[in-house]
Amino acid sequence: MTRSLPDTQRLPRALYRAAQVRALDQAAIEQAGITAEQLMERAGAAAFSVLRARWPQAGAIVVLAGAGNNGGDGYVLARLAHQHRLGVRLLTLGEHDQLSGPALAAARAYRDAGGSIEPFTRLPPDAELIVDAMLGTGLERPLTGLWADAVAQCNAARSPVFALDLPSGLHADSGRVLGIAVEAAVTISFIGLKPGLFTGRGPDYCGEVCFDALRVPALIYASEIPAARRIDWRQQQRLLPRRRRSAHKGDLGFLLVVGGAAGMSGAPRLAGEAALRVGAGRVAIATHPAHAAVLNLGRPELMVHGVAETDALGTRPETTLESGLERVSELALENALARASVVALGPGLGQKTWGQALYQRVLAAAMPLVLDADGLNLLAQAPQRRDDWVLTPHPGEAARLLGCSVAEVEADRLEAVRQLQERYGGVAVLKGAGSLIQGPGPRPRALCSEGNPGMASAGMGDVLTGIIAALLGQGLEPVLAAEVGVCLHAAAGDRAARRGERGLIASDLIAALQPLLGLAERRSCVPRDDDA
């Protein structure tokens, strides 16, 4: 009989670094009177419960056990499997003659129950399920030797892998791969969820994530401030501002998108159309005159202003018919800047003279901004700090802004987004798998755990820029606009990917925005306690 997964599927919001989880573990022992042996028994029992629910037919289980507490969890699981008359083999890695504490007690209990222990040489070919209890969260250097060989064999096997606490080889805090890592089908995390499960390469290796707090009292968690908060659209949609029945377009923001160098008209068009779908009252685009006349043919609701290079530079050519037309477009740009409530600067902007001139012109206007793409690259060339902007770099742009390598950004994404906000002010959004949002002040950084690899295609960032800018224009504070916008963007990507991730394009996300917002509005019509 197939059983549903237990309540470990209901994941908490708080994310903790590995050192914090170890501190919580120790606090549970010292302050709550839970012994280390009890925590290990609970971890093994929780893992076995998930195993039975997820693989009810598995009868040939191989447990790879390291010599630490993660291995001890594996011994408990193996004992329970043996007691339930499942076929189980436990293969050891590391110096098991030096086992101590609760791990040694778990190993003895497994052996006393009749379980056998063998050193690992290779995985048996008849394994129906592999349990990774090798290393857990303590790893800081790349795997080598027998450890790397064991991970490689796990990944080459046809059997699914169930990881305890964290796939071996994955860094708990950053989600980077330390040489090689186990590709798990399911991972169960204990006491505190780790950021590396959801960001960096973590989603590639963790599979389905489950959680069990091991009955650690809630009071214990007060001793640690989470490293990040996990957010998603279901939670964030409640923060959308409600529209008054008497609202008009002037109440809902005037967004000016600035970008689109010659040959790059698609980027501002995507940003502008996404902003309209998220509810911006008016959207104008200031773009290169080479394509200004045709940019809105497929979306007439967009206002378009062609800006020649002389206009962007603010020069005054001699009075001719041509210069008169340039003067008209310059006035249109100035009028748009004067009327706009927020500017999205950077989509398709380029870094040549035209793009540099518009960049300087908009920054001089001192308006609330969402800065993306080449706007970020130009910022990296001449850094400055402002409190009224949202920066949305991908790892490559973040590396240029921080003066480091992409590898260094990805090595600790949580630290990278903190440094971005500290150096440049405002709100920083570090895009990628498990996008991170860092605002000013003590508010913990946020991590969006939604989205999919189909979103790795051109134009997705332009759509996000338009979404965040539209939310800013509708009155959300910058950090909330960034958090809600990132989650809405990810949820739209997931909705659009129902027909398949491969071949997903940015326009598909735009089509998914209004249905998601419509559902959110209908949910908001249900009376809440604070409506009484």
N, C-alpha and C positions, 0 to 999 in steps of 0.2 A: 504494500500500500504506500502510495506517495504521500509524504507529509509536507506541509508548508514550512518555510523557514521560521525560526523563533523570532522573538521580539528584538534580537540583535540587529535586525534590519532597520530599526528605527534609530537612525544615527543622530548623535548629539551635534550641537553647533560648535562647541568649543574645540579648538585644535591646540595641542601642546607639543613643544619640542621634546626630544627623547630625554634630555636631562630633567625636564619638568615632570615627565611621567615617572622617572625613577624617584624623584622627590615625593611625588604623590604616593607611590608604592611604599616608600619608607615612612611617610606620615601615617598611612593606613596601619602600618605595623606598630608604630610608636604611640600614636594618639587614639586609634580606634580599637586597639587590642586584637587586631587580626594577625595571625601568625603568617610568616612567609610560606609555610607548608599549606596553610588554608588557602592563600591566594593562588598557589600553584595548583592545588586540587580543583579550585573553582575554574581556573583558566582551562585546565585539561577537560573538565566536564562540559564547559561551555563550548569548547571546540568540538568535542565528540557529539554534542547535540546538533550542531550545525552540520557536521559530517553525515549524521544519520538522516537529517532532513534533506540535505542536498544530494546525497548519493545513497539512497536507501538500499540499492541492490549491490553495493560494493562489498565483496567478500574476500578480496585479496588486497590487503592494505600494507604499504611499505612506509615506515616512519623513519626519516633521516634525522637523527638526534645529535645535536652538538653537545659540548661539555659544560654549557652554562644553564641559566634558568630557562631559556627557550627550549633547550633539550629536555629539561625537567618537565615542561608542559607536554612535550611529546611523549615522555614516559607515562604520564598520567593518561593521556589519550590512548596509548597503546594498551595499557592495562585494562581500561574500560572496554576497548574493542575485543580484547582477549576474553574478558568475562562475559561478553555478549556473544561469544562463540564465533567471532569473525576471524578469518585468517589474517594474521598480522605478523610482519617481520620488522624488527627494529634494527637498523644499521647505524653504527656510531661513527662520528667523525670527531677528531680532536683527542685530547688526553683524558680519556674516561677513567683512567686509574687515579686521576686527581679530582674527581667529582667530590663536592662537599655540600653541606647544608641541605636545603630542601630538594635540590636536584639529586643528591645522593640518596635521600630518603625515597624519592619517587622511583629511582632506578631499582632500589632494593624491593619496594612494594611490587613493582612490575615483575621482577624475577621471582619473588615469593608466590606470586599468582600463577606461576608456570610459564611466564613469557621468556623467550630466548633473545639473546643479545649477540649481534655479530658485528665485526668491523666492516665498514663500507669498502668495497672494491669496485662493484658495478651494480647498477639497478637490475633486479630480476625482470626478465621480459614479460612475466605473466601478471605484473602488478596492475590492478584495476584502479588504484588511487594511490598517489604519493603525497605524504604529509611532510611539509618542510618545517622542521623544528630545529634548524641548524644554528642560526645566528641571531635572529631577532633584531633589536634596535641598536646594539652597541657598536656596529661596524663603522670604522672611519677610514680604512684604507682598502685598495683594490684586492679582490680575491685572487689567490694564486694556488698553485699546486692541486692537492686533492679536493680542496673546497671548490675551486673553479671547475674541476672535472665533474664533481657531483652536480653542480648547478647546470653544467652543459648537458649532462645526461638527463636531468629532469626536463630540460627544455626540448630535448630530442625525443623524449618518450611520447608515446601516443596517449598515455594515461593523463588525466587531469591532475593538477597539483593544488593542494590546499595548504596555504601558508599560515603559520601561527604568528600573530602579532605584526609581522612585516615580511615580505618576500626577502630571502637571504640575498645580499648583494645590493639592495636598494637603500639609499641613505634616508633615514627616518625624517630628517628635518627639511631636506631640499628636494627629494625625489630624484636625485641624480643616481646613475648607475655606477657602482664601484667596480669597474672592469667588466663584470657579468652579473646578471641578477636572475633569480627564478621568475619565470612567467607563470604566475598563479591564475587559476580559474576563480578561486575564492580566497579572500584573506579575512581573518578575524583579528581584530585589534582589541587590546585589553586596557582597561583603566582610563586611558585617554587616547583619542584619535590623534595621529601624527600628520603634520602637513604634507609630508612626502607621499602619503597615500593618494593625494588629490592634485598635486602640482608637479611641474617638471615632467620626468618620465614615469612618475608613479602610476598614472592611469594605464600605461602600457603594460604594467607588470602585476598590478594588484587584482585585476578582475573585479568581481563583485565584493564589496567591502561590507563586513559585518562588525558588530561591536558588542562587547560585554564589559560592564563596569566592575564586575566581580563583587558586587554588593558593597563597594566602598561607599561609606556615608557621604552625602552631599556636602556636609560641612568641611570635609577634608579638602575639597576642591577650592575652597575660599583662600587657601594658602598660595595659590598659583594664579597669576593673571594669564589668560590664554595668549598664546603667540599669535593666534588669528581666530577669526570667526568664519565658519562655513555658512555661506548664504546661497539661496536659490530663488527662482522666480516665485514659487508658491509662497515663500515668506515675504519677499520684497514687494510683491504686487500690492500689498496692503498700504504701502507708503505713497502710492500714486495719489496726487491731489484730486479731490472730487470736483467736478465741474458744476457750477451753478446753472440752473435752468436758464438764467438770463445772460449767460456768458456770451461774449462776442469775440471776434478774432483778435481784437486789440488786447483782450485779457490774457491771451494764450501765447504771447511771445512773438517777436519778429526776429527770425534767425537770418543772418547773413552768412552764407558759405563763400569763402574766398579761396579760390584755387582753380586748377584746370589750365595749365600751360598748354601751348599749342600741341595738339595730338593727345591730350590727356583729359578730355571732356567728361569721360565716364565717372571719374572719382567724385567731383563735386555733384554730379547728377545723382549718384547713389546716396551721398550724404543728404542732399536736399530732399529726395523722395522719401528716404527713411524718416526724416524729421516730420514731414507732412503726415506720414502714417502713424507717428507717435503722438500727433495732436498739436503740432506747432500751428499757431494762428496764421502766420505768413512766413514764407521762405523765399529769399532772394539769393541769387548767385552772382558774384562778381568774378568774371572769368576772362580769358583771352578772347579778343574780338574775332580770332580766326574761326571759332565755332559758336560764338554767342548767339548767332541768328537761328541756329538749328538745335541748340542744346535742349530746349524744352518742347520740341515738336511732339514728343511722345508723352509729355507730362505738362500740359499747359498751365497747371496751377503754380508752377515755378516761375518767378520773375527773374529775368536774366539781364545783366548789365555787362556789356563788353568794355574791358578796360585796356587801353593801349599802353605801351611802355612809357610814353611821354606823360600820360595821366598818372601812372603809378609813381613816376619820379617827381611829379609835381612841377614839371617844366612848363613854360609858356611860349610855344612857338609863335612865329609871326602869323598875323591874321590871314588865313586863306580858308577856302571851303573845307579843306581836309582838317586844318587845325581847329576850325569851328566845330566839326564833328567830334574831334578829340575833346574839346572843351565841354561839349554836351555830355560825353560819357564820363568825364571827370566829375562833373557836377552830379551825375547820377550816382557815382560811387560815394561822393561826399554825403549826398542825401540819404543813401542807404545806410551808411555808417551812423548818420545822425538819428535815423529812425530805428535802427536795430537795437534789440535788448541784449543780444548775445551773438558772438561771432564764432563760427567754426573755421579755423585757419589751417590750411595745409594740404587737403586732398588734391593730389595732382598738381601741386604748386610749382614743383621744380626748384632748382637752386641757382638758376641763371639770373640775369639782371632783372627780368620781369618779376620772377618769384621773389627775389630779394627785396625789390622795391615795394611790392604789396605787403610783404611781411613787415617791413619797417613802418609802413603807413598804418597798418592795423594796430600794431603794438603801440604806436604813438597815440592812438585814439583812446587808450586806457579803458577798454570795455571788457566785460566778462568773456572769457575765451575757452574754447576747447581746441587744443593744439595737437596736431597729428602729422604723420608722414613727414614731408619736407619741412614743415614748420618746426618739427623737432630737430631735424638735421641742422637747420639754420640756427636754432637755439643752442645746439651743441658747439657751434662755431663761436658764439658770443654769449656765454651764459649770463642769465639774469634771474632774479627771483621776484615772484609775484604771488599775491594771495588769492587772486580772483580768476585763476585758470585751472583747467583740468588737462593734464598731460596724459596721452594714451600711447606710450611706446610699445613696440614689440621688442624682443630681446636684443636685436641688432641695434635698434635706435637707442635702447636703454644703455647699451655698452658705449655708444658714442657720447651720450649725455654724461656718463660716469667716468669716461676716459679709461675704460678697461676692455677686456675681451668678452665676447658672448659667453664663452665657457665660464668666466668668472661670474657673470650675471646668473647663469643657470645653476652654478654651484651652490648658491644660496639666494633663491628668488625672494624670500621674505626680507632678507637684509638689503637686497638690491632695491626693492620698492621703498623701503624705509629711507635709504640714502637718496633716492630720487626726490622724495617729498622734502626731505631735510635740506637738500641743496637748492631746489628750485621753487619750493613753496607750493601753495595750493593743494591740489589733489593729484596723486600719481596713480595711474592704472598700468600695471605691467601685464601685457596681454600674453596669451599662450594657454596651454593646457593648465587649468586651475588658475585663471586670471586673478591677480591680486590688486586690491584697492587700498591705498594708504592715504588717509587724510591728516590734517593737523591735529595737535592735541593728544589727549590720552586714549582716544577711541581706538580699540584694537583694529589692526588691519583686517580686511575681509578677503575671503577666498571663495570664488564662485566654483561650485563643484559640478556645474552642468556644462553642456556643449559637447561637440563630437568632432572627430578628425575630418569629417566632410567639410568643415568650416575652414580648412587650410587651403583657401583659394583666394585669388585676387579680388579686392573690393570689400572684403568682410570688415576690415578696419574702417573704411569709409562709412559703411552702414552704422557701425558703432559710434563713430564721431557724430553723425546726424542724430542718433537716438539720444545720446547724452546731452547734446546741445539743445534739443527740443525739450527735454525734461528741465534743463536749467531755465529755459525761457518760460516754462509753465510754473515756475516758482519753487522748485526743489532746491535745497541747499546743495552746493557743489559736491560734497561727499555723498549725499543721498542720491543725487542725480547720477553719479558715477556707479554706485552700487546697484541701484535699480536698473540703470541702463545696461550694465554688463550682464545682469541676470536676464533681462528681457531679450537681449541679443542672443545669449546662449540658449534660452528657451525657444526662441524663434528658429535657431539652427537645429535644435532637436525636433521641433515640429516639422520643419521642412524636410528633415532627413528620414521621415517615416517611409518615404518612397525609395530610400537608399542614400547612403552617405557619399558614395562615389559619384561625381558629376554634379554635386551641389554647388550652386553659384550664389553670389551675393544677392541677386534679385529675388531668389527664392525666399530669402529671409525677410525681405521687405513684404512679400505677399503674406507671410505668416504673422506679421506684427499685429495687424488689426484684429484677426480672430483671437489672439491671445489677450489683447486689451479689452475686447468685447466680453470675454469670459470674466476678466477681472472686474469689469464694471458690473456685470450681473451678480457676481459674488458680493460686491460692495453694497448692493441693494438689500442684502439680508440684514435685518436690524442687529446692531451690536449692543453690548451692555452700556457703552458710553453714549449711545444714541437716545437713551431714555430721558 
